[in-house]
Amino acid sequence: MHSERCDVLIIGGGPAGLAAALELKRLGVTGVTVVEREREIGGLPRLCYNTGFGLRDLHWLHSGPSYALDYRRRVESAQIDVHAATTATEWQGPTTLTLTSPRGLTTIQARTILLATGCRERPRAARLVPGDRPQGIFTTGSLQRFVHQYGQQIGQRAVVAGAELVSLSATMTLINAGTPVAALVTEHASHQFYFPYSLLKWWLADRRGSRLCAPARVSRIDGQRRVEAVEITHLDTGQTETVACDTVVFTGDWIPENEVARMAGLDIDPHTRGPRVDGSLHTSQMGVFAAGNLLRGAETADVAALEGRHAAHGIAAFLAQGKWPQQRIPIHVEGRVAWISPNTLSWDERPPSLRHFLWRVDGFYRTLQLSIVQGERLLYQRSRHYLMPNRTLYLEADWLSQVDPLGEPVRLIAR
Ligand SMILES: Cc1cc2nc3c(=O)[nH]c(=O)nc-3n(C[C@H](O)[C@H](O)[C@H](O)COP(=O)(O)OP(=O)(O)OC[C@H]3O[C@@H](n4cnc5c(N)ncnc54)[C@H](O)[C@@H]3O)c2cc1C
C-alpha cells in the first residue's frame, strides 16, 4: 500500500469537485488532489447530451459534454493533481482515506477533505417494482450511457417512469435514439414541468401522442428475454392497465451518493439523505466539507459548481485558521416541506451559496404559509403560491441575524 499526503483531498470530479479545486487554486491554496471513480473527470454532464449547462458558473450555455470538457481543460491548465479511475473506499482516520485504483491501494492523509460524490437515480430494484427481470430497463443515466457512450439500439416503444425535468432529458434521448415514448407515469397529481420546460414537454411528448398517467405508478414489468409490457396502477381509482412496450426508463427520484459520507459517520439529514452542512458547507466532522448533489439530490450543474466554489472559501479559511464550528443548530422541517439545504446553522454562519437556502415541498399547493421559528420566536413568515414537488425554491437568508446561536433548533414550517 502506498501512502501520500495532501492539503485538500476532493472526492468526486464532477462540477462541484472541479469548481472547488479551481477556486482553491485561485485562492492560492496548494496541495489539492481530486479523486474520481470514472476514467475521465467531468461527472454526470459528460453523458448528458442536452444543452442547458453552465449559465451561472461559466456564463456560457453548453451541452453536457462540452461543459465537462471546459472544466477538464481548466483543471489541466491549472495543473491540479487528478487521480482518475480511483475510488475512495475506506476511512482510515478523520481525514485519511484509502483509495482503490488499478495501481492498487493508496492511503491519503489530508488536512481537509471535500466530499462531492454527487447523486444517482433510484433504479427499479430500489423502487420495489415487481415482475420479470428482462432486458430493456434503464435509469436516465444508464440510458444515456447506452446511447451516447456505447452507441446501442434501445427499442421500439418506451414507458418513462417520472415526469420531472430529468424525465424530459430521458424522453429526448429516447426520441433521438428512434424510440417513441408511449407514456410518462408519475405518482404525483400532475407532471412537474414548469415554464419554459412545459413548452419542451409539448414538443417532446404531447404532440407525439405520449400520454401522461398521473397519479399513477409502474406496478409490474412483464417480459421473458426483453420487456414486453408494463402494468400501470392509477393511484386515484386503483384501476390497472397494461401498456405494451419494450423499454422502461426510471427517471429522477434522486438519492445522494452518500456511502463515503456514511462510512465517515457524518450526521445525515433524514430528509435530504445527504450530510448535514451549514452555510459554509462544514459537515459534522472537523476537516470534512461537502458540496454539490451529494447534499440533497439533483440540482442543475451550475448550482453544484457554485457550491463547490463556496466550499473552497470555507476550506481556505479552515486551512488558514484551523477553526471548526462547535455549536451547530439543526434546521428541522415540518408540514409540507420536503427538505431544506443547507440544514444546519453554526456560529460563524455565512450566507449559503447563491445567498439563498434551497428547499422543496412534497406536493402541489396553491398557497402555503412559510414560517421559520426558533422556540416560540417567529423569525420569518411569508406566503408562497403555486408550489409543486421536484421544483427547487429559494429562501432568502435575511432571517439568519435573528437566530440565537445558543438557542433551540430552528424549524421551517409550511402549512
Ligand atoms: C440526464 C441528466 C440531464 C441533466 N441535464 C442538466 C442540464 O441540462 N443542465 C444542468 O445544469 N444540469 C443538468 N443535469 C444535472 C447535472 O448533471 C448535475 O447537477 C451535476 O452533474 C452535479 O454535479 P456534482 O459534482 O454534484 O455531481 P456529479 O456530476 O454526479 O459528480 C460526482 C462525481 O463523483 C464521483 N464519485 C462518486 N463516488 C465516488 C467515490 N467513492 N470515489 C471517487 N469518485 C466518486 C462520480 O463518479 C462522479 O463523477 C442533468 C443530469 C442528468 C442525470
The ligand as a Tripos MOL2 file, in Angstrom:
@<TRIPOS>MOLECULE
LIG
   53    58     1     0     0
SMALL
NO_CHARGES

@<TRIPOS>ATOM
      1 C1        -29.9750   13.1470  -17.6080 C.3       1 LIG1
      2 C2        -29.5000   14.3790  -16.9180 C.ar      1 LIG1
      3 C3        -29.6610   15.6090  -17.5340 C.ar      1 LIG1
      4 C4        -29.2170   16.7630  -16.8920 C.ar      1 LIG1
      5 N1        -29.3800   17.9670  -17.5190 N.ar      1 LIG1
      6 C5        -28.8740   19.0790  -16.9420 C.ar      1 LIG1
      7 C6        -28.9310   20.3370  -17.6300 C.ar      1 LIG1
      8 O1        -29.4620   20.4460  -18.7240 O.2       1 LIG1
      9 N2        -28.3860   21.4270  -17.0240 N.ar      1 LIG1
     10 C7        -27.7700   21.3450  -15.8030 C.ar      1 LIG1
     11 O2        -27.2470   22.3640  -15.3080 O.2       1 LIG1
     12 N3        -27.6980   20.1720  -15.1240 N.ar      1 LIG1
     13 C8        -28.2370   19.0480  -15.6670 C.ar      1 LIG1
     14 N4        -28.1510   17.8490  -15.0040 N.ar      1 LIG1
     15 C9        -27.6390   17.8390  -13.6120 C.3       1 LIG1
     16 C10       -26.1010   17.8540  -13.5130 C.3       1 LIG1
     17 O3        -25.5530   16.8190  -14.2420 O.3       1 LIG1
     18 C11       -25.7080   17.7380  -12.0420 C.3       1 LIG1
     19 O4        -26.3060   18.7760  -11.3280 O.3       1 LIG1
     20 C12       -24.2040   17.8440  -11.7890 C.3       1 LIG1
     21 O5        -23.5190   16.8770  -12.5040 O.3       1 LIG1
     22 C13       -23.9050   17.7100  -10.2830 C.3       1 LIG1
     23 O6        -22.5550   17.8400  -10.0420 O.3       1 LIG1
     24 P1        -21.8300   17.0820   -8.8140 P.3       1 LIG1
     25 O7        -20.4000   17.4210   -8.9340 O.co2     1 LIG1
     26 O8        -22.5500   17.3860   -7.5660 O.co2     1 LIG1
     27 O9        -22.0830   15.5290   -9.0720 O.3       1 LIG1
     28 P2        -21.6690   14.5580  -10.2770 P.3       1 LIG1
     29 O10       -21.6630   15.2620  -11.5840 O.co2     1 LIG1
     30 O11       -22.5470   13.3680  -10.1380 O.co2     1 LIG1
     31 O12       -20.1670   14.1680   -9.9330 O.3       1 LIG1
     32 C14       -19.8570   13.3440   -8.8240 C.3       1 LIG1
     33 C15       -18.6350   12.5350   -9.1900 C.3       1 LIG1
     34 O13       -18.1860   11.8330   -8.0340 O.3       1 LIG1
     35 C16       -17.6770   10.5910   -8.4450 C.3       1 LIG1
     36 N5        -17.6780    9.6850   -7.2910 N.ar      1 LIG1
     37 C17       -18.7650    9.2370   -6.5900 C.ar      1 LIG1
     38 N6        -18.3680    8.4400   -5.5690 N.ar      1 LIG1
     39 C18       -17.0160    8.3900   -5.6360 C.ar      1 LIG1
     40 C19       -16.0090    7.7370   -4.8420 C.ar      1 LIG1
     41 N7        -16.3440    6.9800   -3.7880 N.pl3     1 LIG1
     42 N8        -14.7130    7.8980   -5.1850 N.ar      1 LIG1
     43 C20       -14.3630    8.6680   -6.2500 C.ar      1 LIG1
     44 N9        -15.2680    9.3180   -7.0210 N.ar      1 LIG1
     45 C21       -16.5650    9.1860   -6.7170 C.ar      1 LIG1
     46 C22       -18.6310   10.1550   -9.5440 C.3       1 LIG1
     47 O14       -18.0420    9.2010  -10.3980 O.3       1 LIG1
     48 C23       -18.9130   11.4850  -10.2500 C.3       1 LIG1
     49 O15       -18.0710   11.7020  -11.3580 O.3       1 LIG1
     50 C24       -28.5980   16.6770  -15.6160 C.ar      1 LIG1
     51 C25       -28.4260   15.4170  -15.0000 C.ar      1 LIG1
     52 C26       -28.8810   14.2760  -15.6460 C.ar      1 LIG1
     53 C27       -28.6840   12.9320  -14.9920 C.3       1 LIG1
@<TRIPOS>BOND
     1     1     2 1
     2     2     3 ar
     3     2    52 ar
     4     3     4 ar
     5     4     5 ar
     6     4    50 ar
     7     5     6 ar
     8     6     7 ar
     9     6    13 1
    10     7     8 2
    11     7     9 ar
    12     9    10 ar
    13    10    11 2
    14    10    12 ar
    15    12    13 ar
    16    13    14 ar
    17    14    15 1
    18    14    50 ar
    19    15    16 1
    20    16    17 1
    21    16    18 1
    22    18    19 1
    23    18    20 1
    24    20    21 1
    25    20    22 1
    26    22    23 1
    27    23    24 1
    28    24    25 2
    29    24    26 1
    30    24    27 1
    31    27    28 1
    32    28    29 2
    33    28    30 1
    34    28    31 1
    35    31    32 1
    36    32    33 1
    37    33    34 1
    38    33    48 1
    39    34    35 1
    40    35    36 1
    41    35    46 1
    42    36    37 ar
    43    36    45 ar
    44    37    38 ar
    45    38    39 ar
    46    39    40 ar
    47    39    45 ar
    48    40    41 1
    49    40    42 ar
    50    42    43 ar
    51    43    44 ar
    52    44    45 ar
    53    46    47 1
    54    46    48 1
    55    48    49 1
    56    50    51 ar
    57    51    52 ar
    58    52    53 1
@<TRIPOS>SUBSTRUCTURE
     1 LIG1         1 GROUP 0 **** ****
